[in-house]
Amino acid sequence: MQSYNNNNKGFKGTNKNDKKGGEEKVFRGPFSSNVMGVPIVNAITGVKYPWNVGSFEENHLWKVANCTRFTPMTYFYDSPEQYEAYRRVELDPESKATWHTLQKQLNN
């Protein structure tokens, strides 16, 4: 995952002690995408996708809603595997298989 993050423009680093050129790198995420009609951003990197929140194209991404606070937050990831690696969780294999099947259908 670290190599993935370093290749993305919006990644700021996850280790507060990680310094490069005397500057401290601080992770500023996760980045939410809650406002309909605005560009979706990757929850980890903050990099904008070419699609807007609420569009059909958001089906190309793994979408997670965090409803543990007063204002629910929506996060978008490239795939369920990216979400698993970032959150250090294991998703239901059936949910992942369903998502991957949908991706194949969307790309045809």
N, C-alpha and C positions, 0 to 999 in steps of 0.2 A: 504494500500500500504506500509506503514511503516514496518509492520511485514513481508511482502514479502521481502522487501529490506534487512532487518536485517538478513534474513536467507540465503542470497546470499553472497558468499565469496568476490566478487569484489566490493560490495557496500561500499562506503566511508562515507556516511552520507550526508544529505542535509542542515543541519543547521550549519553555521560557528561557532555558539556559543555552539554547542553540544560537550562537552568534556567528554572523558572517560580515566581515568588513567592519567590525565594531558595532554593528546594529543588532539589537535584539529582535529575534523573530517571534511573533506572538500569533497564535491561532485566534482568529476573530469570529469564527463560526460557532455553532452551525448557522447557516444562512437559510432563512425561511422565505417562502414564496406564497404570500397570503392574499395579495391584491389581484382581483380579476383583471385581465387585460394587460398586465405588465409582463415583461420578459421573466421566464422561469430562470432561477439560478440554482446551480449545484449546491447542495447543502454543505458539502465539505469544502469545496474550492471557492465558491462564490462566483464562478465563471458563468456568464449568461448563456443559456441555450437559445436557439433560433425560434423558439415557440413561446407563446404567451400562456399565462395561467388561465385555465378554463377552456382552452382550445382542445380540439380533438387530438392534436399532436402530443399533448401531455401524456397520452397513453404509451408513448415510447419510453417513458421513464418509470422508475419504481417510486411510488408516492407513499409517504408516511405522514399521518396526522398525529401530533402530540396534543392530547386534550387534557393534560394534567394541570393546566393553569387556567386562569379565567379566560384568556384569549387562546383558542386553539391555534397551533402553528402547523403549517404544512411544509414538508421538506421533500425535495426531489433528488433522487440518486440515479446514476447511470444504469444500475442493475440491482437486484436483490443482493448479489454477492458484494457489491460495493457497500451497501448498507450494513451487511453482516460484519464485514471487516472493520468498518468505522465504529459501529456500536458494540462490537465484540459480543454478538448474539448469534443464535442459530435459528433460522426461520424454518417453518414447516416445508418439507420438500415438495409437497403437493402444490403449495402456493407458488413456489418458485417455478415449478414445471408449468403451471398454468400461465404465468407471466411470460415465460420463454416461448410457449406455444403462441400466445398473442403476438409476440414480437415477430415470429415467423410469418404470421398472417398479415401483419401490418406492412412487412417488407416485400410482400408479393404483389 
